[in-house]
Amino acid sequence: MPQPTRIFAAGMSYGRDPSHAVSQADMRALFEQFGKVTNLRTGAKDFVFVDYDTMDACEAAVRELDGKPFDKHSSGGMRVKLADPARDKDKAGHRG
């Protein structure tokens, strides 16, 4: 079985009214538009690691989501990029 490919996304809550919190279900629904999500892990702050089953899904998510608001309740753009395993492995252990 191939290793899942991971993206890093941050800024889902940027400019949001606290009454419209982003849930894990909301994140999963957004990211599943681009392919099969095999794992979704939230961080201690406003970030998430999303594992896809293909590189094509990762690239599509990065291309379509980077710089765009999470949804109509967000006023700023998300930062979405391919995860750097060497740099991001320490962050993955933190839960929010």
A tleap script that builds the chain and sets N, CA, C and O, in Angstrom:
source leaprc.protein.ff14SB
mol = sequence {
  NMET PRO GLN PRO THR ARG ILE PHE ALA ALA
  GLY MET SER TYR GLY ARG ASP PRO SER HIE
  ALA VAL SER GLN ALA ASP MET ARG ALA LEU
  PHE GLU GLN PHE GLY LYS VAL THR ASN LEU
  ARG THR GLY ALA LYS ASP PHE VAL PHE VAL
  ASP TYR ASP THR MET ASP ALA CYS GLU ALA
  ALA VAL ARG GLU LEU ASP GLY LYS PRO PHE
  ASP LYS HIE SER SER GLY GLY MET ARG VAL
  LYS LEU ALA ASP PRO ALA ARG ASP LYS ASP
  LYS ALA GLY HIE ARG CGLY
}
set mol.1.N position { 0.849 -1.188 0.000 }
set mol.1.CA position { 0.000 0.000 0.000 }
set mol.1.C position { 0.890 1.245 0.000 }
set mol.1.O position { 1.808 1.333 0.815 }
set mol.2.N position { 0.643 2.209 -0.893 }
set mol.2.CA position { 1.476 3.406 -0.935 }
set mol.2.C position { 1.265 4.294 0.287 }
set mol.2.O position { 0.193 4.315 0.891 }
set mol.3.N position { 2.315 5.021 0.628 }
set mol.3.CA position { 2.225 5.967 1.736 }
set mol.3.C position { 1.241 7.074 1.397 }
set mol.3.O position { 1.223 7.540 0.257 }
set mol.4.N position { 0.423 7.510 2.347 }
set mol.4.CA position { -0.467 8.640 2.074 }
set mol.4.C position { 0.353 9.903 1.825 }
set mol.4.O position { 1.462 10.050 2.338 }
set mol.5.N position { -0.186 10.770 1.066 }
set mol.5.CA position { 0.457 12.042 0.770 }
set mol.5.C position { -0.256 13.104 1.591 }
set mol.5.O position { -1.482 13.091 1.701 }
set mol.6.N position { 0.504 14.016 2.163 }
set mol.6.CA position { -0.030 14.940 3.166 }
set mol.6.C position { 0.051 16.395 2.714 }
set mol.6.O position { 1.014 16.823 2.078 }
set mol.7.N position { -0.998 17.140 3.068 }
set mol.7.CA position { -0.960 18.585 2.931 }
set mol.7.C position { -1.077 19.200 4.321 }
set mol.7.O position { -1.530 18.564 5.273 }
set mol.8.N position { -0.656 20.445 4.403 }
set mol.8.CA position { -0.758 21.250 5.615 }
set mol.8.C position { -1.668 22.418 5.266 }
set mol.8.O position { -1.471 23.068 4.239 }
set mol.9.N position { -2.653 22.691 6.100 }
set mol.9.CA position { -3.544 23.827 5.874 }
set mol.9.C position { -3.686 24.616 7.168 }
set mol.9.O position { -3.806 24.043 8.251 }
set mol.10.N position { -3.669 25.920 7.041 }
set mol.10.CA position { -3.817 26.806 8.192 }
set mol.10.C position { -4.705 27.980 7.800 }
set mol.10.O position { -4.856 28.290 6.618 }
set mol.11.N position { -5.283 28.620 8.789 }
set mol.11.CA position { -6.082 29.817 8.551 }
set mol.11.C position { -7.555 29.562 8.305 }
set mol.11.O position { -8.255 30.435 7.793 }
set mol.12.N position { -8.042 28.371 8.663 }
set mol.12.CA position { -9.454 28.084 8.447 }
set mol.12.C position { -10.359 29.020 9.258 }
set mol.12.O position { -11.476 29.316 8.836 }
set mol.13.N position { -9.889 29.477 10.399 }
set mol.13.CA position { -10.706 30.332 11.274 }
set mol.13.C position { -10.401 31.816 11.103 }
set mol.13.O position { -10.922 32.640 11.854 }
set mol.14.N position { -9.573 32.164 10.137 }
set mol.14.CA position { -9.151 33.553 9.972 }
set mol.14.C position { -10.362 34.462 9.752 }
set mol.14.O position { -11.139 34.263 8.819 }
set mol.15.N position { -10.506 35.448 10.614 }
set mol.15.CA position { -11.568 36.440 10.482 }
set mol.15.C position { -12.968 35.922 10.760 }
set mol.15.O position { -13.947 36.574 10.398 }
set mol.16.N position { -13.080 34.765 11.394 }
set mol.16.CA position { -14.400 34.173 11.655 }
set mol.16.C position { -15.005 34.705 12.945 }
set mol.16.O position { -14.303 35.005 13.911 }
set mol.17.N position { -16.303 34.809 12.932 }
set mol.17.CA position { -17.062 35.077 14.139 }
set mol.17.C position { -16.989 33.795 14.980 }
set mol.17.O position { -17.242 32.713 14.450 }
set mol.18.N position { -16.653 33.883 16.262 }
set mol.18.CA position { -16.547 32.684 17.095 }
set mol.18.C position { -17.810 31.824 17.117 }
set mol.18.O position { -17.737 30.636 17.432 }
set mol.19.N position { -18.949 32.394 16.793 }
set mol.19.CA position { -20.176 31.600 16.771 }
set mol.19.C position { -20.233 30.656 15.570 }
set mol.19.O position { -21.126 29.813 15.487 }
set mol.20.N position { -19.292 30.794 14.646 }
set mol.20.CA position { -19.207 29.915 13.468 }
set mol.20.C position { -17.894 29.143 13.499 }
set mol.20.O position { -17.090 29.246 12.572 }
set mol.21.N position { -17.678 28.387 14.538 }
set mol.21.CA position { -16.438 27.623 14.679 }
set mol.21.C position { -16.333 26.571 13.570 }
set mol.21.O position { -17.340 26.051 13.090 }
set mol.22.N position { -15.104 26.273 13.180 }
set mol.22.CA position { -14.851 25.246 12.165 }
set mol.22.C position { -14.756 23.896 12.872 }
set mol.22.O position { -13.951 23.723 13.786 }
set mol.23.N position { -15.573 22.953 12.449 }
set mol.23.CA position { -15.542 21.615 13.044 }
set mol.23.C position { -14.697 20.682 12.190 }
set mol.23.O position { -14.373 20.989 11.043 }
set mol.24.N position { -14.351 19.552 12.760 }
set mol.24.CA position { -13.606 18.550 12.002 }
set mol.24.C position { -14.453 18.043 10.831 }
set mol.24.O position { -13.916 17.754 9.762 }
set mol.25.N position { -15.745 17.935 11.021 }
set mol.25.CA position { -16.643 17.507 9.941 }
set mol.25.C position { -16.636 18.527 8.799 }
set mol.25.O position { -16.662 18.147 7.628 }
set mol.26.N position { -16.602 19.837 9.142 }
set mol.26.CA position { -16.520 20.882 8.123 }
set mol.26.C position { -15.225 20.754 7.318 }
set mol.26.O position { -15.228 20.862 6.092 }
set mol.27.N position { -14.121 20.523 8.030 }
set mol.27.CA position { -12.829 20.382 7.355 }
set mol.27.C position { -12.831 19.166 6.447 }
set mol.27.O position { -12.401 19.240 5.296 }
set mol.28.N position { -13.313 18.054 6.963 }
set mol.28.CA position { -13.337 16.816 6.165 }
set mol.28.C position { -14.171 17.019 4.900 }
set mol.28.O position { -13.762 16.601 3.817 }
set mol.29.N position { -15.334 17.656 5.028 }
set mol.29.CA position { -16.202 17.882 3.872 }
set mol.29.C position { -15.496 18.728 2.810 }
set mol.29.O position { -15.617 18.455 1.616 }
set mol.30.N position { -14.766 19.745 3.241 }
set mol.30.CA position { -14.047 20.592 2.291 }
set mol.30.C position { -12.941 19.809 1.585 }
set mol.30.O position { -12.853 19.819 0.358 }
set mol.31.N position { -12.111 19.140 2.356 }
set mol.31.CA position { -10.950 18.473 1.771 }
set mol.31.C position { -11.328 17.232 0.959 }
set mol.31.O position { -10.602 16.864 0.036 }
set mol.32.N position { -12.433 16.589 1.280 }
set mol.32.CA position { -12.858 15.402 0.523 }
set mol.32.C position { -13.334 15.737 -0.891 }
set mol.32.O position { -13.520 14.835 -1.707 }
set mol.33.N position { -13.533 17.011 -1.186 }
set mol.33.CA position { -13.899 17.406 -2.543 }
set mol.33.C position { -12.781 17.092 -3.546 }
set mol.33.O position { -13.026 17.050 -4.752 }
set mol.34.N position { -11.564 16.873 -3.055 }
set mol.34.CA position { -10.413 16.713 -3.935 }
set mol.34.C position { -9.881 15.286 -3.991 }
set mol.34.O position { -8.977 14.995 -4.773 }
set mol.35.N position { -10.426 14.401 -3.178 }
set mol.35.CA position { -9.990 13.014 -3.200 }
set mol.35.C position { -10.272 12.331 -1.869 }
set mol.35.O position { -10.839 12.923 -0.950 }
set mol.36.N position { -9.865 11.082 -1.792 }
set mol.36.CA position { -10.100 10.290 -0.586 }
set mol.36.C position { -9.162 10.744 0.534 }
set mol.36.O position { -7.940 10.660 0.406 }
set mol.37.N position { -9.748 11.223 1.627 }
set mol.37.CA position { -8.992 11.630 2.806 }
set mol.37.C position { -8.800 10.385 3.664 }
set mol.37.O position { -9.770 9.772 4.113 }
set mol.38.N position { -7.547 10.019 3.886 }
set mol.38.CA position { -7.259 8.830 4.686 }
set mol.38.C position { -7.008 9.162 6.148 }
set mol.38.O position { -7.099 8.285 7.006 }
set mol.39.N position { -6.693 10.420 6.440 }
set mol.39.CA position { -6.480 10.849 7.819 }
set mol.39.C position { -6.562 12.369 7.859 }
set mol.39.O position { -6.116 13.050 6.936 }
set mol.40.N position { -7.137 12.892 8.937 }
set mol.40.CA position { -7.235 14.335 9.139 }
set mol.40.C position { -6.902 14.589 10.602 }
set mol.40.O position { -7.589 14.097 11.498 }
set mol.41.N position { -5.841 15.360 10.840 }
set mol.41.CA position { -5.410 15.634 12.217 }
set mol.41.C position { -5.319 17.129 12.443 }
set mol.41.O position { -4.613 17.836 11.725 }
set mol.42.N position { -6.036 17.600 13.442 }
set mol.42.CA position { -5.996 19.014 13.779 }
set mol.42.C position { -4.849 19.288 14.721 }
set mol.42.O position { -4.418 18.421 15.482 }
set mol.43.N position { -4.363 20.517 14.652 }
set mol.43.CA position { -3.272 20.928 15.512 }
set mol.43.C position { -3.756 21.772 16.672 }
set mol.43.O position { -4.943 22.076 16.781 }
set mol.44.N position { -2.834 22.144 17.531 }
set mol.44.CA position { -3.155 22.927 18.722 }
set mol.44.C position { -3.662 24.322 18.361 }
set mol.44.O position { -4.394 24.942 19.133 }
set mol.45.N position { -3.276 24.804 17.201 }
set mol.45.CA position { -3.731 26.119 16.756 }
set mol.45.C position { -4.631 25.917 15.556 }
set mol.45.O position { -5.268 24.872 15.422 }
set mol.46.N position { -4.687 26.882 14.707 }
set mol.46.CA position { -5.577 26.854 13.549 }
set mol.46.C position { -4.899 26.180 12.358 }
set mol.46.O position { -4.686 26.815 11.324 }
set mol.47.N position { -4.561 24.900 12.498 }
set mol.47.CA position { -3.996 24.179 11.367 }
set mol.47.C position { -4.415 22.721 11.389 }
set mol.47.O position { -4.867 22.196 12.407 }
set mol.48.N position { -4.254 22.082 10.240 }
set mol.48.CA position { -4.646 20.684 10.092 }
set mol.48.C position { -3.699 20.017 9.094 }
set mol.48.O position { -3.228 20.644 8.146 }
set mol.49.N position { -3.435 18.738 9.330 }
set mol.49.CA position { -2.741 17.898 8.366 }
set mol.49.C position { -3.790 16.999 7.736 }
set mol.49.O position { -4.592 16.385 8.441 }
set mol.50.N position { -3.787 16.920 6.419 }
set mol.50.CA position { -4.741 16.092 5.698 }
set mol.50.C position { -3.951 15.106 4.844 }
set mol.50.O position { -3.139 15.505 4.009 }
set mol.51.N position { -4.198 13.820 5.059 }
set mol.51.CA position { -3.565 12.773 4.257 }
set mol.51.C position { -4.539 12.324 3.184 }
set mol.51.O position { -5.698 12.012 3.459 }
set mol.52.N position { -4.046 12.298 1.963 }
set mol.52.CA position { -4.820 11.801 0.819 }
set mol.52.C position { -4.195 10.508 0.334 }
set mol.52.O position { -3.050 10.193 0.657 }
set mol.53.N position { -4.960 9.767 -0.444 }
set mol.53.CA position { -4.427 8.513 -0.980 }
set mol.53.C position { -3.616 8.715 -2.262 }
set mol.53.O position { -2.924 7.793 -2.694 }
set mol.54.N position { -3.686 9.898 -2.879 }
set mol.54.CA position { -2.907 10.146 -4.097 }
set mol.54.C position { -2.281 11.533 -4.086 }
set mol.54.O position { -2.775 12.453 -3.435 }
set mol.55.N position { -1.189 11.658 -4.816 }
set mol.55.CA position { -0.555 12.964 -4.983 }
set mol.55.C position { -1.453 13.888 -5.801 }
set mol.55.O position { -1.471 15.096 -5.565 }
set mol.56.N position { -2.195 13.338 -6.755 }
set mol.56.CA position { -3.105 14.166 -7.556 }
set mol.56.C position { -4.115 14.887 -6.666 }
set mol.56.O position { -4.405 16.063 -6.887 }
set mol.57.N position { -4.648 14.197 -5.669 }
set mol.57.CA position { -5.609 14.813 -4.749 }
set mol.57.C position { -4.946 15.938 -3.957 }
set mol.57.O position { -5.536 17.003 -3.774 }
set mol.58.N position { -3.725 15.701 -3.489 }
set mol.58.CA position { -2.986 16.739 -2.751 }
set mol.58.C position { -2.783 17.976 -3.613 }
set mol.58.O position { -3.050 19.100 -3.187 }
set mol.59.N position { -2.313 17.751 -4.818 }
set mol.59.CA position { -2.035 18.879 -5.711 }
set mol.59.C position { -3.304 19.651 -6.051 }
set mol.59.O position { -3.279 20.878 -6.142 }
set mol.60.N position { -4.402 18.948 -6.237 }
set mol.60.CA position { -5.676 19.616 -6.528 }
set mol.60.C position { -6.125 20.464 -5.343 }
set mol.60.O position { -6.570 21.597 -5.528 }
set mol.61.N position { -6.013 19.931 -4.136 }
set mol.61.CA position { -6.411 20.687 -2.945 }
set mol.61.C position { -5.556 21.939 -2.787 }
set mol.61.O position { -6.081 23.016 -2.504 }
set mol.62.N position { -4.257 21.810 -2.964 }
set mol.62.CA position { -3.363 22.972 -2.851 }
set mol.62.C position { -3.723 24.009 -3.910 }
set mol.62.O position { -3.859 25.194 -3.607 }
set mol.63.N position { -3.875 23.565 -5.132 }
set mol.63.CA position { -4.168 24.470 -6.258 }
set mol.63.C position { -5.492 25.211 -6.048 }
set mol.63.O position { -5.583 26.410 -6.312 }
set mol.64.N position { -6.504 24.504 -5.580 }
set mol.64.CA position { -7.840 25.099 -5.466 }
set mol.64.C position { -8.089 25.858 -4.164 }
set mol.64.O position { -8.938 26.749 -4.133 }
set mol.65.N position { -7.371 25.532 -3.092 }
set mol.65.CA position { -7.693 26.121 -1.789 }
set mol.65.C position { -6.708 27.170 -1.297 }
set mol.65.O position { -7.092 28.045 -0.520 }
set mol.66.N position { -5.461 27.112 -1.721 }
set mol.66.CA position { -4.470 28.053 -1.185 }
set mol.66.C position { -4.879 29.496 -1.496 }
set mol.66.O position { -5.130 29.854 -2.646 }
set mol.67.N position { -4.939 30.307 -0.449 }
set mol.67.CA position { -5.279 31.717 -0.591 }
set mol.67.C position { -6.770 32.021 -0.576 }
set mol.67.O position { -7.167 33.186 -0.616 }
set mol.68.N position { -7.601 30.978 -0.518 }
set mol.68.CA position { -9.048 31.192 -0.541 }
set mol.68.C position { -9.624 31.040 0.865 }
set mol.68.O position { -9.083 30.289 1.677 }
set mol.69.N position { -10.721 31.751 1.161 }
set mol.69.CA position { -11.366 31.594 2.466 }
set mol.69.C position { -11.902 30.184 2.646 }
set mol.69.O position { -12.260 29.521 1.672 }
set mol.70.N position { -11.956 29.728 3.882 }
set mol.70.CA position { -12.491 28.403 4.179 }
set mol.70.C position { -13.947 28.294 3.735 }
set mol.70.O position { -14.343 27.308 3.112 }
set mol.71.N position { -14.738 29.313 4.061 }
set mol.71.CA position { -16.151 29.343 3.669 }
set mol.71.C position { -16.662 30.767 3.782 }
set mol.71.O position { -15.877 31.697 3.966 }
set mol.72.N position { -17.968 30.943 3.674 }
set mol.72.CA position { -18.556 32.292 3.683 }
set mol.72.C position { -18.401 33.009 5.024 }
set mol.72.O position { -18.591 34.223 5.090 }
set mol.73.N position { -18.064 32.294 6.081 }
set mol.73.CA position { -17.895 32.908 7.399 }
set mol.73.C position { -16.458 33.372 7.644 }
set mol.73.O position { -16.172 33.971 8.681 }
set mol.74.N position { -15.560 33.103 6.708 }
set mol.74.CA position { -14.141 33.466 6.849 }
set mol.74.C position { -13.856 34.701 6.013 }
set mol.74.O position { -14.382 34.848 4.910 }
set mol.75.N position { -13.029 35.582 6.536 }
set mol.75.CA position { -12.720 36.805 5.784 }
set mol.75.C position { -11.330 36.787 5.164 }
set mol.75.O position { -10.998 37.679 4.383 }
set mol.76.N position { -10.527 35.813 5.487 }
set mol.76.CA position { -9.173 35.762 4.938 }
set mol.76.C position { -8.890 34.424 4.300 }
set mol.76.O position { -9.635 33.460 4.478 }
set mol.77.N position { -7.801 34.377 3.553 }
set mol.77.CA position { -7.444 33.166 2.841 }
set mol.77.C position { -6.675 32.166 3.686 }
set mol.77.O position { -5.925 32.537 4.589 }
set mol.78.N position { -6.874 30.899 3.377 }
set mol.78.CA position { -6.123 29.828 4.031 }
set mol.78.C position { -4.745 29.710 3.398 }
set mol.78.O position { -4.523 30.152 2.270 }
set mol.79.N position { -3.841 29.118 4.127 }
set mol.79.CA position { -2.531 28.733 3.603 }
set mol.79.C position { -2.585 27.224 3.451 }
set mol.79.O position { -2.724 26.504 4.440 }
set mol.80.N position { -2.477 26.739 2.222 }
set mol.80.CA position { -2.537 25.304 1.953 }
set mol.80.C position { -1.313 24.945 1.119 }
set mol.80.O position { -1.068 25.545 0.072 }
set mol.81.N position { -0.547 23.962 1.590 }
set mol.81.CA position { 0.675 23.558 0.890 }
set mol.81.C position { 0.946 22.087 1.134 }
set mol.81.O position { 0.388 21.477 2.046 }
set mol.82.N position { 1.814 21.528 0.303 }
set mol.82.CA position { 2.271 20.173 0.566 }
set mol.82.C position { 3.048 20.193 1.867 }
set mol.82.O position { 3.867 21.085 2.088 }
set mol.83.N position { 2.802 19.229 2.720 }
set mol.83.CA position { 3.489 19.168 4.010 }
set mol.83.C position { 4.932 18.749 3.802 }
set mol.83.O position { 5.249 17.964 2.909 }
set mol.84.N position { 5.791 19.283 4.637 }
set mol.84.CA position { 7.209 18.917 4.656 }
set mol.84.C position { 7.387 17.932 5.803 }
set mol.84.O position { 7.403 18.342 6.963 }
set mol.85.N position { 7.523 16.638 5.506 }
set mol.85.CA position { 7.572 15.642 6.587 }
set mol.85.C position { 8.657 15.915 7.622 }
set mol.85.O position { 8.432 15.705 8.814 }
set mol.86.N position { 9.813 16.371 7.197 }
set mol.86.CA position { 10.902 16.619 8.143 }
set mol.86.C position { 10.577 17.783 9.066 }
set mol.86.O position { 10.926 17.751 10.246 }
set mol.87.N position { 9.924 18.797 8.554 }
set mol.87.CA position { 9.624 19.995 9.344 }
set mol.87.C position { 8.339 19.844 10.151 }
set mol.87.O position { 8.252 20.335 11.277 }
set mol.88.N position { 7.352 19.174 9.591 }
set mol.88.CA position { 6.033 19.134 10.203 }
set mol.88.C position { 5.801 17.974 11.159 }
set mol.88.O position { 4.767 17.947 11.826 }
set mol.89.N position { 6.708 17.021 11.255 }
set mol.89.CA position { 6.457 15.841 12.086 }
set mol.89.C position { 6.264 16.187 13.553 }
set mol.89.O position { 5.481 15.531 14.239 }
set mol.90.N position { 6.961 17.203 14.049 }
set mol.90.CA position { 6.790 17.579 15.447 }
set mol.90.C position { 5.423 18.209 15.712 }
set mol.90.O position { 4.850 18.004 16.782 }
set mol.91.N position { 4.904 18.956 14.774 }
set mol.91.CA position { 3.605 19.613 14.949 }
set mol.91.C position { 2.470 18.595 14.985 }
set mol.91.O position { 1.460 18.815 15.654 }
set mol.92.N position { 2.628 17.489 14.274 }
set mol.92.CA position { 1.552 16.517 14.118 }
set mol.92.C position { 1.134 15.899 15.451 }
set mol.92.O position { 0.004 15.425 15.571 }
set mol.93.N position { 1.988 15.891 16.428 }
set mol.93.CA position { 1.647 15.280 17.713 }
set mol.93.C position { 0.772 16.148 18.575 }
set mol.93.O position { 0.187 15.658 19.541 }
set mol.94.N position { 0.662 17.434 18.257 }
set mol.94.CA position { -0.154 18.347 19.067 }
set mol.94.C position { -1.603 18.253 18.625 }
set mol.94.O position { -1.897 18.185 17.432 }
set mol.95.N position { -2.486 18.249 19.578 }
set mol.95.CA position { -3.922 18.182 19.292 }
set mol.95.C position { -4.596 19.423 19.831 }
set mol.95.O position { -4.183 19.980 20.847 }
set mol.96.N position { -5.645 19.853 19.136 }
set mol.96.CA position { -6.385 21.034 19.582 }
set mol.96.C position { -7.782 20.713 19.960 }
set mol.96.O position { -8.534 21.602 20.357 }
savepdb mol mol.pdb
quit
